[in-house]
């Protein structure tokens, strides 16, 4: 497999130094990509870079994932309008471990293969580096004029940030440049990968290597992923879509991919899965035949959910989706854990009722009219129950005065009521 060709048809090449392709054809190359450890989980904004490393390893090359412990303590001005919070060492180490576990789903860290992936942290080689040493080793090789010319610096200086650019942030490109130099000298790393906003920092590194020891290194960046409407990818109303199930449940994760537009699905399936060109072309053709079936979105959601979580989580997410939109059974409903249940019924009208009243046994008609305003009157509810239009936990209500007890509580505290086909209500027993 040819790495550059693979990325090109997937739409994952933004910029590339001349000679990169020739180098990759000649030998097994070591490349690195930096990840900012500002949280103990990656989010889907990181996924394009991680997939570059995955394809790189699949093409027989050696990927290094660099966790920016030192640079994470400072903050990168690229694409940011304000300085970021600085982290302490304990937090950084914790974040690093969590990120490595997540990366293990995409990269092979464990085998004996010569191209197995490795995780490195720039804090390890920066922590004992004195300022004087840094000024001598790195600072004297790069001119301020060279640094000033970078887009990331220019944008911050020309009014995008109210308070300009701190010295700390200005030196960021030298720090990242030194990472490249260090990995070149210690790991024979000749290529740096990253998002298009990193081009300035990467080329500073290449320039530093050239000026310090005449080495020849290369760079390849991917476009920043956006949505078709130009808005930022990976953000929802509730914030980032995380890879860690503690922050984004597998159900919500699956739903995010399932609900992307047709145009986005066609781009994303190339970027975020390892499906072949033939498989993707066939899926796109199938989708165009019957767009309403959403074949692209379904396959995209499946591939990414299985890769990030597991087959089991994917099946549970599909089953959970069927509860709201399909003909799922009460069995499927009872299987849901509390987080997924609340995710599925997010936005559904909710009513709180004293748990003791349900434990004592309460008639459905009293519960759904007096305690929770699901029906405006008992007469209306009676009519609807007779017509078979009311369900309790996905089972048709046989009689309007049926007793609801603690045995009907899902996860010990929820009752799901359905009025007609599409109107759901959640009663929470407190």
SVG drawing of the C-alpha trace seen along z (x, -y; Angstrom):
<svg xmlns="http://www.w3.org/2000/svg" viewBox="-64 -44 89 54">
<polyline fill="none" stroke="black" stroke-width="0.4" points="0.0,0.0 1.3,-3.5 0.7,-5.8 0.4,-9.1 -1.9,-7.5 -4.0,-6.1 -4.4,-9.5 -5.0,-11.3 -8.1,-9.3 -9.4,-9.6 -9.1,-13.4 -6.6,-13.6 -3.7,-15.5 -3.6,-19.3 0.1,-20.0 3.2,-18.0 6.9,-18.8 8.5,-17.8 10.3,-14.4 8.0,-13.0 6.5,-10.4 10.0,-9.3 11.2,-8.8 8.3,-6.6 8.8,-4.4 12.5,-4.0 12.4,-2.7 10.4,-2.1 10.0,-5.6 9.4,-6.7 6.9,-9.6 5.3,-11.3 2.1,-13.2 1.6,-15.4 -1.4,-15.2 -2.2,-17.7 -2.9,-16.0 -5.3,-18.7 -7.9,-16.1 -7.8,-12.4 -9.7,-11.5 -9.3,-12.2 -12.3,-13.6 -13.3,-13.1 -11.4,-16.3 -8.3,-14.2 -9.5,-11.3 -8.2,-12.5 -4.7,-12.7 -5.0,-9.3 -6.3,-7.7 -3.3,-9.1 -1.1,-7.2 -3.2,-4.1 -2.9,-4.2 0.8,-4.9 1.3,-1.8 -0.9,0.3 1.4,-0.8 4.3,0.8 5.8,-2.4 6.5,-3.1 4.2,-5.6 5.1,-7.6 2.3,-9.2 3.8,-12.2 1.9,-13.4 2.8,-17.0 3.4,-17.0 5.8,-19.9 4.0,-21.8 0.7,-21.1 2.0,-23.1 2.4,-26.1 -0.3,-26.1 -0.1,-26.4 -1.2,-29.7 -2.3,-27.9 -5.9,-28.4 -6.6,-29.6 -7.8,-33.0 -6.7,-32.8 -4.1,-31.2 -4.9,-27.9 -4.8,-26.7 -1.6,-25.1 -1.5,-21.6 0.5,-20.1 2.7,-17.0 0.4,-14.5 -2.6,-15.5 -0.4,-15.3 0.7,-11.7 -2.8,-10.6 -4.0,-12.1 -1.1,-10.4 -2.0,-6.9 -5.7,-7.4 -4.8,-8.6 -2.4,-5.6 -5.3,-3.2 -7.5,-4.9 -4.8,-4.9 -4.3,-1.1 -7.6,-0.6 -6.2,-2.2 -2.5,-1.4 -0.5,1.7 1.8,1.0 2.1,4.6 3.6,6.7 7.2,7.4 6.9,6.0 9.7,3.5 7.0,0.9 5.1,1.2 3.7,-2.1 5.3,-3.9 4.1,-6.6 6.6,-9.3 6.1,-12.4 8.1,-15.5 8.1,-16.3 10.6,-13.5 13.3,-15.3 12.2,-18.9 11.9,-18.8 15.7,-18.9 16.5,-21.4 17.6,-24.7 16.6,-28.0 20.2,-28.8 20.7,-25.5 17.6,-26.0 18.7,-29.4 22.1,-28.1 20.9,-24.8 17.7,-26.0 17.3,-29.7 20.4,-30.8 19.5,-28.8 16.1,-30.4 15.7,-34.1 12.8,-36.2 12.0,-37.3 11.5,-33.7 9.2,-33.1 7.3,-36.3 6.4,-35.3 4.3,-32.3 0.6,-32.5 -0.3,-31.4 1.8,-34.2 0.6,-36.8 -3.1,-36.0 -2.7,-36.5 -0.7,-39.7 -3.1,-41.3 -5.9,-41.7 -7.5,-38.3 -6.5,-38.2 -7.2,-41.2 -4.0,-40.9 -1.6,-39.8 0.8,-36.9 2.8,-36.1 6.5,-35.2 5.6,-31.7 3.3,-31.1 5.7,-32.8 8.3,-30.2 5.9,-27.3 7.1,-26.8 10.7,-26.4 9.6,-23.8 7.7,-21.8 10.7,-22.3 13.0,-20.9 10.7,-17.8 11.3,-17.1 15.0,-17.5 15.1,-15.3 13.1,-12.5 15.2,-12.8 18.5,-12.4 17.2,-9.7 14.7,-7.8 15.7,-8.6 12.3,-10.2 12.1,-11.8 8.5,-12.8 6.0,-14.8 2.3,-14.5 -0.4,-16.9 -3.4,-19.1 -3.0,-21.9 -2.9,-24.5 0.4,-22.9 2.3,-23.5 4.2,-26.6 5.3,-24.7 6.4,-21.6 8.4,-23.6 10.2,-25.4 11.3,-22.0 12.5,-21.0 14.4,-24.2 16.0,-23.7 17.2,-20.2 18.6,-21.5 20.5,-24.3 21.8,-22.2 23.0,-19.1 22.1,-19.4 19.4,-16.7 16.7,-16.3 13.2,-15.8 9.6,-16.0 6.1,-17.1 2.6,-16.1 -0.6,-17.7 -4.2,-16.8 -7.0,-19.4 -9.0,-20.4 -12.2,-18.5 -15.3,-20.7 -19.0,-20.1 -20.5,-20.8 -22.0,-24.0 -18.6,-25.2 -19.2,-24.9 -16.8,-23.1 -16.8,-19.3 -17.0,-17.3 -18.9,-19.7 -22.5,-19.3 -24.7,-21.5 -23.5,-19.8 -19.8,-20.2 -17.1,-17.8 -17.9,-14.3 -15.4,-12.3 -14.0,-8.8 -14.3,-7.9 -17.7,-6.5 -17.6,-8.4 -18.1,-11.6 -20.0,-10.6 -22.0,-7.4 -21.6,-4.8 -25.3,-5.5 -24.7,-9.3 -21.4,-8.6 -23.3,-6.3 -26.1,-8.8 -23.6,-11.6 -22.3,-9.7 -25.8,-8.4 -27.1,-11.9 -24.4,-13.5 -25.6,-14.9 -25.3,-12.9 -22.5,-15.1 -20.5,-14.8 -21.1,-11.1 -19.5,-10.7 -16.3,-12.5 -16.2,-11.1 -16.4,-7.5 -13.2,-7.9 -11.4,-9.7 -12.6,-7.9 -12.8,-4.2 -10.3,-1.7 -12.8,-0.5 -11.2,-0.1 -11.9,-2.4 -14.0,0.4 -16.1,0.9 -16.7,-2.9 -17.5,-3.5 -20.0,-0.7 -21.6,-2.2 -21.8,-5.7 -23.5,-4.2 -25.9,-2.3 -26.7,-5.4 -27.4,-7.5 -29.9,-4.8 -31.9,-5.2 -30.7,-8.1 -33.6,-7.8 -32.2,-4.4 -29.1,-6.2 -26.8,-3.3 -23.7,-5.5 -24.5,-7.0 -25.4,-3.5 -22.1,-2.0 -20.0,-5.0 -21.7,-4.9 -21.0,-1.2 -17.4,-1.3 -16.4,-4.1 -18.4,-2.9 -16.9,0.6 -13.4,-0.8 -13.7,-3.2 -15.9,-1.2 -16.7,2.4 -19.1,4.6 -21.2,5.1 -21.5,1.3 -22.5,0.8 -25.2,3.5 -26.5,2.0 -26.6,-1.5 -28.5,-0.2 -31.0,1.6 -31.4,-1.6 -32.0,-3.7 -34.7,-1.2 -36.6,-2.0 -37.3,-5.6 -37.6,-5.2 -38.6,-1.5 -40.6,1.3 -38.4,2.3 -39.8,4.6 -40.0,4.1 -37.1,6.6 -34.8,4.2 -35.9,1.3 -35.2,3.3 -31.7,4.0 -30.7,0.3 -28.4,-1.0 -29.4,-4.3 -27.0,-6.5 -28.2,-5.2 -31.9,-5.4 -31.4,-9.0 -29.5,-9.7 -32.2,-8.0 -35.0,-10.0 -33.1,-13.3 -35.5,-16.1 -38.6,-13.9 -41.0,-15.6 -40.2,-14.4 -42.3,-14.3 -41.2,-13.6 -43.4,-11.4 -42.8,-10.3 -41.4,-6.8 -43.4,-5.7 -46.7,-6.3 -45.6,-3.9 -44.3,-1.3 -47.7,-1.4 -49.3,-0.7 -51.1,-3.5 -53.7,-3.3 -52.3,-4.2 -55.1,-6.7 -54.3,-8.6 -50.6,-8.5 -50.9,-9.7 -53.4,-12.5 -53.0,-13.8 -49.4,-13.0 -48.0,-13.5 -49.8,-15.7 -49.6,-13.2 -53.3,-13.3 -55.5,-16.4 -58.4,-14.3 -59.3,-10.8 -61.9,-10.5 -59.3,-11.1 -57.0,-8.6 -59.7,-6.0 -60.6,-6.5 -57.0,-6.2 -56.3,-3.0 -59.4,-1.4 -58.0,-2.2 -54.7,-0.5 -52.8,-3.8 -51.1,-3.9 -48.0,-1.9 -46.2,-1.5 -42.5,-0.5 -43.2,0.5 -46.1,2.8 -49.7,1.9 -51.8,0.8 -54.6,3.3 -56.8,1.3 -56.8,-2.4 -57.0,-1.7 -54.2,0.9 -52.0,0.7 -48.5,-0.5 -46.0,0.8 -42.3,0.9 -42.0,3.9 -42.7,1.5 -39.7,-0.8 -36.8,-0.6 -33.4,-0.8 -35.5,-1.1 -36.7,-4.6 -38.1,-5.3 -41.4,-4.6 -41.7,-5.2 -45.1,-6.1 -46.0,-6.3 -49.1,-8.2 -49.8,-7.4 -46.9,-6.5 -44.5,-9.3 -45.2,-11.0 -43.0,-9.7 -42.9,-10.8 -40.6,-9.8 -41.8,-9.5 -39.0,-9.6 -39.7,-8.1 -37.8,-10.0"/>
</svg>
